[in-house]
Every structure is written in C-alpha cells, then in structure tokens.
Amino acid sequence: EPEVTQTPSHQVTQMGQEVILRCVPISNHLYFYWYRQILGQKVEFLVSFYNNEISEKSEIFDDQFSVERPDGSNFTLKIRSTKLEDSAMYFCASSGFGIYGYTFGSGTRLTVV
Amino acid sequence: SQQGEEDPQALSIQEGENATMNCSYKTSINNLQWYRQNSGRGLVHLILIRSNEREKHSGRLRVTLDTSKKSSSLLITASRAADTASYFCATAPSSGTYKYIFGTGTRLKVLA
C-alpha cells in the first residue's frame, strides 16, 4: 500500500535554529498537508498546499513557517527560528483529489532545546 | 465544546472486555476517521466511515455514525493489552476545506 514517508523520525535542534522537515507524499497525490501535535494534546492542522501554493492555513502557521515543494517528489516544512514551544510531532499528509485517499505519514518528532 | 470531542477522556478495562469510545462533532461532514496512536508514536489509520454510511466493521472494530446526532462510536471487542493506546476521531467537513479536524482523544488502557 502506498505510504507517505517522513524524515527524519526524530530531530533535535537548538532554539533559534532553522529546521526543515521533509516528506515524500504518495506519488500521484495532488494535495499536501502539515499537522502538528504537541505532546499530550490533539493533532492540529497547520497548512494545506495545492498547485504550488498554500490553499489554507491555520492561525498557528505564522511567518515563522513556510512550505515548499522543491521538486516533483518532496514536500517540506521550514521553521525559520525555532522556539521551545515548537517542540511537537509534525505529521505530513497527502490526498489524491480533495480528501480522497487522505494518508498521514508516521511523523517527525521535533525537540527544541 | 469543540469539533471532534471524544468521551470518555480515559478508559481502563480488563483484557477480553469491550471498549466503547464516542466522538461528537459540530459541522456536517463528508467522512469521519478513527486513528490509534501509541504513546509518542505516529497515527495508525483504523477505519473511515462516509457520511452516507451508518456502520462499518473491520476485524474487532465496529464504527457507527449518526449524522442526525453528529456523533460516532468506536467499539473494540475482546480487547487485548496491545490495544492500549489513544484513539482519535477526525472529521472532514463537508464543504470549503480539505483539512481534518481531530478530537481530543480517548486514552484506553487494557489491563492484562
């Protein structure tokens, strides 16, 4: 079964550093998403991306965050200057058309120290 | 209350018993999914139920959906210690967005 792949599985970074989380969506999918889950809390939507632009974003997704599809296979989330409160599990997802075939990756645990 | 709220927040049962978790939501939906998450790990997709479906089964899992009450339930029959995890419902609103809205989760503990 096709999978969404996220790397790395765990990343530790110093406060103030830039971090890039990487995702390889399912190959024929057109919609891409990032979600965040702070430890012990619920999964929250960050951003959706379609046709090389952001289609929707939450209030969490401020100027510190950006997304990019640098080539035909990767989808990245960049946090420019990490804060302690950015420590969370970040999930990438992709879908074929709209919500059909919506599939989540296994997540990257980001720890900011 | 928020879109996608589960109850109970925590549930502790003996191995072999059935576990029932409920999810309520506010807006009309296209579909609803249930996920399992072991502590600190990724989301494991369990089952998807569409808004025109009332019940689905998958192995020991049974999901019901009542769109008139805006609620869903997940039943795990003959529970095992390995079922110990957090369970989340996630709703896809029927219009205007392609994001899923997750509930707060039910922490299930199955005692051997």
Interface residues (C-beta under 8 A of the other chain):
Chain A: Y31 Y33 Y35 L39 Q41 K42 V43 E44 F45 S48 S55 E56 M89 F91 A93 S95 G98 I99 Y102 T103 F104 G105 S106 G107 R109
Chain B: G4 N30 N31 Q33 Y35 G40 R41 G42 L43 H45 F88 A90 A92 T97 Y98 K99 Y100 I101 F102 G103 T104 G105
